[in-house]
Every structure is written in C-alpha cells, then in structure tokens.
Amino acid sequence: MRILLLCVLLLTSPFSQALGLADLSNKDAVSGLKQALTQGAGNAVATLGKADGFLGNPKVKIPLPDSLQQVDKLLRTFGGGKYADELVLTMNRAAEAAVPEAKALLIQSVKDMSVQDAKGILTGGDTAATEYFRGKTRTPLAAKFLPIVQKATEKVGLAQKYDQFAGKAAGYGLLDENQANIEKYVTQKALDGLYLMIAEEEKAIRKDPVGQASNLLSKVFGAIGK
C-alpha cells in the first residue's frame, strides 16, 4: 500500500515545487500518479478484503455499536459474553466480504481524475488523496456494499443475532436508534476502515518520502522535469 502516494511525496518536495504546477499537465506525470494511486487502492482492498482483514486489525476492527457495549458488559457479568463475541465476529466477516467490491470504483475514480484533481492531491494536506477517494467513492460504495453486507449477514444469521442482542439492550433502555440497523452500521464501519487504512498509509509516506524510493517515483519525477 505504501506505493499509494510515493509519487505525491516526491512531487511535493521543494525541488518539484520549483518546477511549477503547470508541469503536471505532462501526460506522463499524471499517468504515473494514476498508476501509483491505482496500485495503492488495490493493495488497500486486498489487505482488508480477506479473512481477519478487519477482525485481526485493531485499527479497523468493527466493535459492537456504542449502545450495545453496556449490555455486553452486563451480559458478560452473567456469562453471556459468547453472544457478543459471535456478533463481533460476524460483523467483521461481513465487512471483509464487502470490501473487495471497492476496488473497481476506486480504480474508476483514478481513471476519471483530471489534471486539476492531480494538482489538488499534490498540493493538499496529509490526506489529500484519501479525501479525493472519499469524495468520489463513499456514496456509491455505500450503495454497493449494503446488499453484500445484507447477503453476508443473512448467511450467518447476523440480523437475527443482532436483533436478539439489541432486544436485550432495548429492554434496558440502552439502544440507540441510529445503530438499530445492523447492515447499515456494518456498511458505514467498513467504509470508515477502508478510508482509515488509505489515510494512514498516505501520511506515513508523506512523513518519510526519502525512505520510500521506487522505480515508479523515478519515472514520474523524470516526467515532470521534461
């Protein structure tokens, strides 16, 4: 995933700024940026869209909704923790099943990138590329993820487990209505996790561009110097 914005870091170095943003109209330079973003997006999806991609990563692991965590503590007091554990497991498995569908839309957003979009990424903040992806893909990805999450939850009976667990929360007056629909909750958390991973990689690359050398970077840097 660290290839995601290697070219961005080099292009935002003092030397590249001296070349002027007009150089970004160079077809090779923009093509190099698109290539890096495409590969990076694919790597992010591959990291999350597999067994334990979410469950095994504490940064993106989907927890119980806030309103159910209090009930979880209460149930564990009486030895009922297995129900919450099963719920967390199935929620994360549903997210892992949905994320691979993000790849096509992320790649298409790169293909649709204009020279102006590229300039925005190159001159933006630490998560400029992530925000580009978020702005272009979050709404269509949510629509694409939801039926996949619904299918995954039906397969393992997650909705029924959630309703059963949520019923206990409702009985204690703890259920938040905004978290009552498990499919929508998992969908939003899956998207949050995807963009979080992209953002973290982008910030790491911006922080240490010198230590992230690649042939692709050399190609792009050479292109804008023409």
C-alpha positions in Angstrom: 0.0 0.0 0.0 2.9 2.3 0.5 3.1 2.8 -3.2 -0.2 4.7 -2.9 1.3 8.2 -2.8 5.1 7.7 -3.2 4.9 9.9 -6.3 2.9 12.5 -4.4 5.6 12.9 -1.9 8.3 13.4 -4.4 6.2 15.8 -6.4 5.5 17.9 -3.3 9.2 18.2 -2.5 10.8 21.7 -2.7 12.6 20.8 -5.9 9.3 19.7 -7.6 7.6 22.9 -6.5 10.3 24.9 -8.2 9.2 23.2 -11.5 5.8 24.8 -11.2 2.3 23.1 -11.1 2.0 23.7 -14.8 4.3 20.8 -15.4 1.5 18.5 -14.0 -0.2 18.8 -17.4 2.6 16.5 -18.7 0.8 13.3 -19.7 3.5 11.0 -18.3 3.5 12.7 -14.9 -0.3 12.4 -14.5 -0.2 8.8 -15.8 2.4 8.0 -13.2 0.3 9.4 -10.4 -2.7 7.5 -11.6 -0.7 4.3 -11.8 0.5 4.7 -8.2 -3.0 5.5 -6.9 -4.4 2.5 -8.7 -1.9 0.1 -7.3 -2.3 1.6 -3.8 -6.0 1.3 -3.8 -5.8 -2.3 -4.9 -3.4 -3.0 -2.1 -5.7 -1.4 0.5 -8.6 -3.5 -0.7 -6.5 -6.7 -0.7 -5.4 -6.0 2.9 -8.9 -5.6 4.2 -10.9 -7.9 1.9 -9.6 -11.2 3.4 -10.1 -13.3 6.5 -9.2 -11.2 9.5 -8.6 -8.1 7.4 -10.9 -6.3 9.7 -11.1 -8.7 12.7 -7.4 -9.0 13.1 -6.6 -5.3 12.8 -7.5 -3.3 15.9 -7.4 -0.1 13.9 -10.3 -1.1 11.8 -12.0 -3.9 13.7 -15.7 -3.3 13.9 -16.9 -3.2 17.5 -20.3 -3.5 18.9 -22.3 -0.3 18.5 -21.8 2.0 21.4 -25.3 1.5 22.7 -24.8 -2.3 22.9 -21.4 -2.2 24.7 -23.1 -1.5 28.0 -25.3 -4.5 27.6 -22.2 -6.5 26.6 -20.6 -5.7 30.0 -23.8 -6.7 31.8 -24.1 -10.0 29.9 -20.5 -10.9 30.5 -21.1 -10.5 34.2 -23.6 -13.3 33.9 -21.5 -15.4 31.5 -23.2 -14.3 28.3 -20.2 -12.9 26.6 -20.2 -15.5 23.8 -23.2 -13.8 22.2 -21.3 -10.5 21.8 -18.2 -12.3 20.6 -20.3 -14.1 17.9 -21.8 -10.8 16.9 -18.4 -9.0 16.5 -17.1 -11.9 14.5 -19.9 -12.0 12.0 -20.0 -8.2 11.6 -16.3 -8.2 10.7 -16.7 -11.1 8.4 -19.4 -9.3 6.6 -17.2 -6.2 6.1 -14.4 -8.4 4.8 -16.8 -9.9 2.2 -17.9 -6.4 1.0 -14.6 -4.6 0.7 -13.3 -6.4 -2.5 -16.2 -4.7 -4.3 -14.5 -1.3 -3.6 -11.6 -1.9 -6.0 -13.4 -1.3 -9.2 -14.9 2.0 -8.0 -11.6 3.2 -6.6 -9.8 2.5 -9.8 -12.5 4.2 -11.8 -12.2 7.3 -9.7 -8.5 7.3 -10.6 -9.2 7.0 -14.3 -11.6 9.9 -14.0 -9.0 12.1 -12.3 -8.4 15.4 -14.1 -5.2 17.4 -14.1 -6.8 19.7 -11.6 -7.6 16.8 -9.4 -4.0 15.8 -9.5 -2.8 19.3 -8.6 -5.2 19.2 -5.6 -3.7 16.0 -4.4 -0.1 17.2 -4.9 -0.7 20.5 -3.1 -3.1 19.2 -0.5 -2.7 18.1 3.1 -1.5 14.8 4.6 -4.7 13.0 3.4 -5.5 14.8 0.2 -5.5 11.6 -1.8 -7.7 9.9 0.8 -10.2 12.7 0.7 -10.2 12.6 -3.1 -11.2 8.9 -2.9 -13.7 9.6 -0.1 -15.4 12.3 -2.0 -15.6 10.4 -5.2 -16.5 6.9 -3.9 -18.1 6.9 -0.5 -21.8 7.3 -1.6 -21.6 4.8 -4.5 -19.6 2.4 -2.4 -22.2 2.5 0.4 -24.8 1.6 -2.1 -22.6 -1.3 -3.4 -21.6 -2.5 0.0 -25.1 -2.7 1.5 -26.5 -5.6 -0.4 -23.3 -7.6 0.0 -23.4 -7.0 3.7 -27.0 -7.9 3.8 -26.3 -11.2 2.0 -23.4 -11.9 4.3 -25.4 -11.2 7.4 -28.3 -13.4 6.2 -25.9 -16.2 5.5 -24.7 -16.3 9.1 -27.9 -15.2 10.7 -26.3 -11.9 11.9 -29.5 -9.9 11.7 -31.3 -12.4 13.9 -28.4 -12.4 16.4 -28.3 -8.6 16.4 -32.0 -8.3 16.9 -31.8 -10.7 19.8 -28.9 -8.9 21.3 -30.4 -5.5 20.6 -33.6 -6.6 22.2 -31.7 -7.1 25.4 -30.3 -3.6 25.0 -33.8 -2.2 24.4 -35.0 -3.9 27.5 -32.5 -1.8 29.5 -33.3 1.3 27.5 -29.8 1.4 26.0 -30.4 1.0 22.3 -29.5 4.0 20.1 -32.0 4.1 17.2 -29.2 5.2 14.8 -27.5 1.8 15.4 -30.6 -0.3 15.1 -30.0 -1.4 11.5 -27.0 -3.8 11.6 -26.5 -3.8 7.8 -26.1 0.0 7.6 -23.9 0.0 10.7 -21.5 -2.6 9.2 -21.5 -0.8 5.9 -20.5 2.5 7.3 -17.9 0.9 9.6 -16.4 -1.0 6.6 -16.1 2.3 4.7 -14.6 4.0 7.7 -12.0 1.3 7.9 -11.1 1.4 4.2 -10.5 5.2 4.2 -8.6 5.0 7.5 -6.2 2.5 6.1 -5.6 4.6 3.0 -5.1 7.7 5.1 -2.6 6.1 7.4 -0.5 4.9 4.5 -0.7 8.3 2.9 0.5 10.1 6.0 3.3 7.6 6.5 4.6 8.1 3.0 4.4 11.9 3.3 6.4 11.8 6.6 9.2 9.7 5.1 9.4 10.1 1.3 13.1 9.6 1.2 12.9 6.1 2.6 10.3 5.0 0.1 12.2 5.0 -3.2 10.8 3.2 -6.2 11.3 2.9 -9.9 7.8 4.4 -10.3 8.8 7.5 -8.4 11.8 8.0 -10.7 9.7 7.7 -13.8 7.2 10.2 -12.5 9.8 12.7 -11.3 11.6 12.4 -14.7 8.3 13.1 -16.5 7.6 16.4 -14.7 11.2 17.5 -15.3 10.7 17.5 -19.1 
